[in-house]
Each structure stands twice: as structure tokens, then as C-alpha cells.
């Protein structure tokens, strides 16, 4: 009797994918299993979006991709979805002077992303959630989502960017500057891939703000990041703790799972998008 109860309890907390025998990862599914997976996911697929760039002297070049995929893969254990293979074709022009950075042209970024989401939709992903793991994509991805209104599509693109700020119970930070490869991001990687973190090297370069540009508030230039952080390092990774990393990653996973669940329930966005496409063909007939 006790063994039976234990089995029931294990089933209750088992990952969603294990209950069906389906992997959450697109590349691991067979053709027939892919069909079943899309139905299981209710047409919701997630594209974790990272980048390949330097992360201070102590973190791997693929930190953003590693961390965002870690969070998405664990979220999918709570709320089943199909996860697109590793994708790093985003905006990183500001780090082209650093070793290992892979920076694609803007038209290539947009064209490739459009063809990727088109292909995902052709394969049944009618609700595509792009989970952004790289700060440099914060302008690119909303612009891409907005551009979907230019040409009719039979799917909806959702963009999600999580922020750990103001989380109740979050371990306190010890850094005043903490934007890139600093305390938080180092802690996250300590949770996702501790074997790739070289925390003893974190002080080999400066992550301090150099403040080399002096312009009025509201003035933007593309060189702003290089002017402040020429080492492509912002903060102090030596202050990171595993406790902070585990707290943040769990919060991130839960947030993504909630997003997936909400997108599954969203029956309004595609309907409105289709109506918009029709209205846009006859603007003079739009009620004023």
C-alpha cells in the first residue's frame, strides 16, 4: 500500500514530458513523436534566444544561450512545450572587438528569424514564444514582433524577457553595477553550468563603468556600451553565490512556465491579428 502511494506521489511531481514519454526538445523527437508533441503542447513552441559573446574573463561565450535554455527546459517540465534547437543569431554588434563574438548583419538576423518562425509555424507551432536571454536583443525582438503586422501570418509571435529585480525573498546583491557577467549572471551560470564558471578569474579584468561619454539624458548612440564597459564586462562576478543563482533560476523557470500556460489559453491574439490583416486591406472603410 505504501509503495502504491509513493508511486502516485512520484507521478504527481514528475516532469510533464516524462508522463507522455515525449522529449521537450525539437531535435530529440522522431517524426511521429513530433506530431504527438505539437498536439501535447497545444501548438505552443518556445524559441530560447541567446547569443555568442564574451562574458568577462570568467564565463563561457554561450552564457546567455546556456542560461535561457536551462530555464526554458526546466519550465517545460512544469508546462509542456516543444523547445526549438539552440538559437544565437541575434544582435551583438557592440562586442565585435572581443574574441569569440559572432555578430551577424541586421538583415540576416531579421531574415533568419522570420524564416525560422515561418518554418516553426509550418510545422504546427501556431503560438511561438521567444524567450530572450540576451539584453542586446531587447530592441530587436519587440521590433520583430511588431513587424509581423506587415504581412499576414497564421501564427502569433510572443516575446518574453524576464527580470529578477524586486523578487520577494531574493538574496541581496553586493554590487552597485550588475549588468553583464556580473554578480547575477555569474550566479545564474553557477546554477546552470557550474563546470564552466571560472570565478577565480573574475577579477582579472575590470567590470567598472568607465563613463567615457558625456551627453544629455535621452541622447542615444550605438557606442554607449563600449564607452562605459570596453571590456564587455559590467559588475563583479567574484561576488556571485550559488544561493542567488538557484533562487533566480527557479523564479525564471516558474515565470516561463506561467507564460507558456497563459499562451496556451490565449484565444484572442490570433483572432485580433487576423481581423487586423483584413482591416489593413481597406483602411478607407475603417470606422472613424
Residue pairs with C-beta under 8 A, 6 or more apart in sequence:
11 19
15 76
15 77
15 78
16 76
16 77
16 78
16 79
16 80
17 23
17 24
17 76
17 77
17 80
20 36
20 40
20 80
22 29
22 33
22 36
22 37
22 40
22 80
23 29
23 33
23 37
24 37
24 73
24 76
24 77
24 80
24 81
24 82
24 83
25 73
25 82
25 83
25 85
26 34
26 45
26 82
26 83
26 84
26 85
27 85
29 37
29 82
34 82
34 123
35 124
37 82
38 45
38 82
38 123
38 124
38 125
40 80
41 80
41 81
41 82
41 264
42 127
42 264
43 124
43 125
43 126
43 127
44 81
44 82
44 125
44 127
44 129
44 260
44 263
44 264
45 81
45 82
45 83
45 84
45 120
45 125
45 127
45 128
45 129
46 72
46 76
46 81
46 82
46 83
46 84
46 128
46 129
46 130
46 131
46 256
46 260
47 84
47 87
47 116
47 117
47 120
47 128
47 129
47 130
47 131
48 65
48 68
48 69
48 71
48 72
48 83
48 84
48 86
48 87
48 131
48 133
49 68
49 87
49 88
49 90
49 130
49 131
49 132
49 133
49 134
49 137
49 141
50 62
50 64
50 65
50 66
50 67
50 68
50 69
50 86
50 87
50 88
50 90
50 133
50 134
51 64
51 65
51 88
51 90
51 91
51 92
51 102
51 133
51 134
51 136
51 137
52 61
52 62
52 65
52 88
52 92
52 100
52 101
52 102
53 61
53 64
53 92
53 95
53 98
53 100
53 101
53 102
53 134
53 136
53 232
54 61
54 95
54 98
54 99
54 100
54 101
54 181
54 232
54 233
55 61
55 63
55 64
55 180
55 181
55 185
55 232
55 233
56 180
56 181
56 182
56 186
56 202
56 205
56 207
56 231
56 232
56 233
56 237
57 198
57 201
57 202
57 204
57 205
57 233
58 181
58 186
58 197
58 198
58 199
58 200
58 201
58 202
58 204
58 237
59 181
59 185
59 186
59 189
59 196
59 197
59 198
59 237
60 66
60 189
60 193
60 196
61 100
61 101
62 88
63 181
63 185
63 189
64 88
64 133
64 134
65 86
65 87
65 88
65 133
66 189
66 192
66 193
66 196
67 133
67 185
67 188
67 189
67 192
67 249
68 131
68 132
68 133
68 134
69 83
69 86
69 133
70 191
70 192
70 193
70 249
71 131
71 133
71 162
71 192
71 249
71 252
71 253
71 256
72 83
72 131
72 256
73 83
74 249
74 253
75 81
75 252
75 253
75 254
75 255
75 256
75 257
75 260
76 83
76 257
76 260
78 253
78 254
78 257
79 257
79 258
79 260
79 261
79 264
81 129
81 260
82 125
84 116
84 120
87 116
88 102
89 104
89 108
89 109
89 112
89 113
90 104
90 109
90 134
90 136
90 137
90 140
91 106
91 109
91 134
91 136
91 137
91 139
91 140
92 101
92 102
92 103
92 134
92 136
93 103
93 222
94 136
94 222
94 223
94 225
94 226
94 232
95 101
95 103
95 232
96 103
97 226
98 232
104 112
109 140
110 140
110 144
110 147
113 144
114 144
114 147
117 128
117 155
117 157
118 153
120 128
120 155
121 128
121 153
121 154
121 155
125 155
126 154
126 155
126 156
126 270
127 155
127 156
127 158
127 263
127 264
127 266
127 270
128 155
128 156
128 157
128 158
129 158
129 159
129 160
129 259
129 260
129 263
130 141
130 144
130 145
130 157
130 158
130 159
130 160
131 160
131 161
131 162
131 256
131 259
132 138
132 141
132 159
132 160
132 161
135 179
135 180
138 161
141 159
141 161
142 159
144 157
144 159
145 157
145 158
145 159
148 156
148 157
148 273
149 273
149 276
149 280
152 274
152 277
153 273
154 270
155 270
156 266
156 269
156 270
156 273
158 259
158 263
158 269
160 256
160 259
162 252
162 255
162 256
164 170
164 184
164 248
164 251
164 252
167 247
167 248
167 251
169 247
170 244
170 247
170 248
170 251
171 241
171 243
171 244
171 247
173 183
173 184
173 239
173 244
174 183
174 236
174 239
175 182
175 183
175 235
175 236
175 239
177 207
177 208
177 209
177 234
177 235
177 236
178 184
178 234
178 235
178 236
179 229
179 234
179 235
180 207
180 229
180 232
180 233
180 234
180 235
181 207
181 232
181 233
181 234
181 235
181 237
182 207
182 233
182 234
182 235
182 236
182 237
182 240
183 235
183 236
183 237
183 239
183 240
183 244
184 235
184 240
184 244
184 248
185 235
185 237
186 197
186 199
186 202
186 237
186 240
186 245
187 240
187 241
187 242
187 243
187 244
187 245
187 248
188 245
188 248
188 249
189 196
189 197
189 245
190 197
190 199
190 240
190 241
190 242
190 245
191 242
191 245
191 246
191 248
191 249
192 245
192 249
194 242
199 237
199 238
199 240
202 236
202 237
202 238
202 240
203 236
203 238
205 231
205 233
206 231
206 233
207 229
207 231
207 233
207 234
207 235
207 236
207 237
209 228
209 229
209 234
210 227
210 228
210 229
210 230
211 227
211 228
212 227
212 228
213 221
213 223
213 224
213 227
213 228
215 221
228 234
279 285
279 286
